[in-house]
Amino acid sequence: MQDLHAYRSIHQATQGQYKDKGSTFMAYAFPVKDVETIKKILQEIKQAHPKASHCCYAYRLGPLPKDAKSSDDGEPSGSAGKPLLNVLLSKDLQGVLIVVIRYFGGSLLGVPGLIKAYKQACLEALALAEIKVVQHQAQERIQIEYTQLNTFLGLCKRHSIQIIQQHIDNHCTFEIQYPQAKAGEWKQALADVNLV
């Protein structure tokens, strides 16, 4: 059964390579959290490979279809980006960007050949990746009275709640983060000391 409180991702960036009929396919896998990071990485890779004929990619930020995107970057439709995305789906990876740079070798591979080459390059990069399980994080804002401060801070420490931002005054405001799986336990802890 799938754990709704966690997902599989990769621990660090890796790269792999595949060659076919003179063409070189260089694959890069990156752990990513948002579209802004993805845009920055794509721009850096394109700058690093100005002579590449294609820069195809796929990413998956979450479990829903709207969280994923792929690009063939001029290759025949469905021959590059989709095979990359299919690898991410089959390996059940999220928070991952795959970029494959192609240096054209002079021989056409045809659509089946391209699908195989892009998929294989992607698999080469992911074969070197360390897979990690990431807990979904819940974020919330909590407001308390100053007189409740010590009780609240003690709860945070006991339940490993991460304080992201705080404003302490007569009325204190905290931005906190914790694993989604602990949401029920945390709500109960707050209720037990009348903080909700």
N, C-alpha and C positions, 0 to 999 in steps of 0.2 A: 504494500500500500504506500502511496506517495505521501511524504511528509509535507504538509502544507505550511509548516513553520520554517522550512529550510529548503535550500536548493544547491545544486552542484555547480561549481565554477572552477576556474583554474587559479593556481596560487601565484604564478608569475608569467611574464611574457616569454614565449618560446618561438623558434622558427624552424622551418623545414624546407626541403627542396625536392623537386621532381623534374626530370628531363624527358622529353619525348620529341623525336625527329628534329633535333636542333633547338627546339624551344625550351627555355628554362622557366620554371614556375617556382617563384620564391614565396613561401607562405609565412605569415606572421600571425601569432595568436596573442591576444591581449586580454587581461581581465579589465572590465570597464563597468562604470556605474551609471553613466548618463550620456546623452547624445552630444553634449558639448565636448566631452573628452574624446568621443569617437571622431568628431569633426577635426579636432586638433591632431589626432594620430594620423588620420587620412591625409591631411595636408602635409605633415612631416614626412610621411612615406613617399608621397608624390614628389616632394622636393628632393628627397634622397635618391630617387630613381627617375631623373628627367628623361632618360632614353627608353624607358619601358613602354611597350606598346599598349598594355592594359593594366589597370589597377582595379581589380574586382574585389568585392567584399560582401560579408554577411555579418549581422550581429543579432544577438538575442538578449534583451535586457530583462525580460520577465516571461511568465508562462503563457501569456495571451498572444494571439496573432498580431495585434497592434504593437506589441513590444519588440517585434522582429522586422528586419529589413534586409534586402540584398540588392546588389547591383552587378550587372554584366559588363558595365563600362565599355560598350561597343562590341563585345563578343556577341555571337548569335543568341537570341533570346532564350533564357533558361539553361544556357550551357556553362555558366560560371557561378553567378551568385546563388542560384537555387541549389546546386550541388553542395555549395559551402554551407548554406542554411540547413540542408537536410542532414549534414554531418552533425551540426549542433543539436538538431532535434533528436537524431538517433542516439546520441550520447547523453541526451537530457542535460545539456549545459546551458546555463543562463549567466548573464553578466560577462559575456565573451564576445569579442570582435575578432573575426578572421579576415585578413587581407592577403590576397595573392597577386603578386606582381608577375606579369608575363613579359619575357623578352622573346620576341618572335624570331624563330630560327629559319624561316624561309619556306617551310613545308606546311601546308594546311593539314589540320588534324581531323576536320569534320566535327560535327556536333557530338557524336558518341566519344570521339577521342578527346575533345575538350572537357566533356563532363568527367571522364576518367582522370584526366590530368589535374583539373582543379580539385577534385575530391581527394586524389592521392596526395597532392601537395599539402592540403589541409590536414589529412590524417598524419602525415609526417611531422607537422608542427605539433599537433595535439598528442602524438605519441611521447613527446618529451615533456609534456605538461604534467605537473603534479595537481591532481584533482583534490579540491577541498569542498567541504560542506559548509555553507554559509547560513547562519540563522537570520531570518527576516527580522528586522528591527521595527519596534513601535516607537513613535515619538509623540510626546504630549507636553502641554504647558499646564503647570499647576500653580495656583495662587494660594498662599497660606498667610496667616497672621504671624507677626514676628514672635509671638509667644509660643507658636507651634514649631519654631525653627529646629530646635534640638531634636525633637521627636521625629520630624521629617528627615533630617540628615542621618539620624540613626537608622531609620527604615531603609534609606537609600543604600547605606553601607551594608546592612544585613542582606539585602536582596540584590546586591551588585548592580544598582541602577546608576547609569552614567549621567552626570549632570553636564549638559552641553553649554548652557548659559544660565546665569543667575543675576537677579537684582534683589538686594536685601535692603529693606526699609521697614516701616511699620507694616506694610503689606509686601510680602516677598513673592517674587515670580521666578519660577524655575522652568527651563526647557530641559526635559529629560529623555533618555533613550534606553531601551531594554529589549531583550529578545521577545518577539511576538508570542512565543510559547509560554512566557511567564506572565502574560497579561492578566489572567484570572487571579493568579496568586498575588500579584501586585495590587490589584483592585481590592481584594479581600484584606490585605495588610493595611491599606489606607483606611478602609472601613472599620477595622478593628480598633483603630486609635482615633476614630471620628475626624479623619482628614478629608473625607468626601461628603 
